């Protein structure tokens, strides 16, 4: 699958901003059909980062993935690069 068919856009809320600072994690709206492995590979390919863990949840806004980044990548830097701030 094309990574841009899996990951739609960053999901930005107050909670996601707190996770970015506290847990070095980013949140994204993703395809309902994508599994965690596909999401991890898509994020690594799209942004050139290393993802340690992906967790997902399904809410009223669709499927949201939380990607915990490895320590050598800072979530704030990646957020600046993709336009969260």
C-alpha angles and dihedrals in degrees: 000000000000110000090229090059090055103043115045107177143321114284107223123191135137089267092051090051090051091049089050092058100035104035104021089240136138128204125218137181106238140181116282089228096055121101126211095264092052091048092050093049092046093051092047091050096044099046104022093239137129115244117202100187139001124203124182138199134182117223140153089289093055128254115345122194124202111205117197109207126217115257095257090065121064116215091214091057093048090046091054090049095052095042106255092134 
